[in-house]
Amino acid sequence: MPNQNGETSVYRISGISDTEIFEIGKRFVASVNDKPLLGRTDIVVSKVIEQKLSVNPDPTPHHRHANICGWPDEKSEKRLIAIELENHAKPHLIDNS
């Protein structure tokens, strides 16, 4: 779901290892939110674009950072798009055992 600015923060992970991906998550997401990193969810950009959204590079705080933009104003429309994206997303949980 988008934040108050109407954007969803993401990281572009193509071409990097799981270790590198989780390091980005720990450093730029978990530590900023003062929460442990439990996992990540991957989705291909084409599925975002199919929903009439865009992925805009935003190199702060990391050069792989981007924002999903173009969310509709209507809350119910946002939810429908989020559900559709979730149907195409692949979760990757961290094994903390």
N, C-alpha and C positions, 0 to 999 in steps of 0.2 A: 504494500500500500504506500502511496506517496506521503511525504511529510507535509508540514504546514506550507512549505514553498511549492508544493505540487510536484515534487521530484522524489524519486527513489534512488538512494545511493547504492551503487554496485561497483564491482571491480572486474575488469576484463582480464581473463585468466588464460587465454589461448597461448599455448606454447611454453607454459611454465609447469613445474612439478607440483605434486600435492604438497610437498614440504614447503615450497615457496608460497603457495596459495595460503596455507594455514599460517605461515609467518606473517603475511600481510594482514590476515584476519586478526591475529593476536595483537599485532602492533598498532594497527590503524582502526580497528573496530572494538575489540574486547577491552583493551586498556583504556581507550577514550571513554567507553561507557562504564568502566569499572565493573565489568562482568566477565566471567570465564567464557571462552570460546567453546561452544558445544558442537559446532559443525558448520556446514555451509550448504547452500542450495545452488545448483548450476542450471542455467537455461541458455539456450542458444539465442543469439540476437535476432535471428529470423522470426522466432516465435513472438518476440516483443514487437517487432515491426508489423507482423500480421495483425496485431491488435491496434494498429494505427498510433503506436507510441514511437518515440525515438530514443536512441542511446547517444548522449552527448558527452564527449570527453571533458573531464574537469580535473586537471592534474594536481589538485590540492585535496588531500594531503600526500598523494602518491601518484606517480605518473600513469598507473593503471586504473585510477579512479574515474568513474563516469556517473552520470545521472540518467535514469529513465525519466523522460519528460513527455508531456502531451496528454496527461491524464484528463479525463472529462471532469467537469465540475460536479456532476450529480453523483452522490455517494453510492447509490445502487449500481450505477454504471461502472464505477471504480471497482466495486466488489465483484461484479461479473467478469471484468477483465482480470482481476487478481486471481480469481478461481480458474480461469482459462490458462493463465500463465502457470499456476500451480500444477495443473494437469500435465504440463510438459516439463516440469522441473524435476531435477534429480538430486535428492538429498544425500549428503555425505557427513555422517556423524563421526565425531572423534571418539575413539575407544579409550576411555579413561580408566579401564580396569587394571 
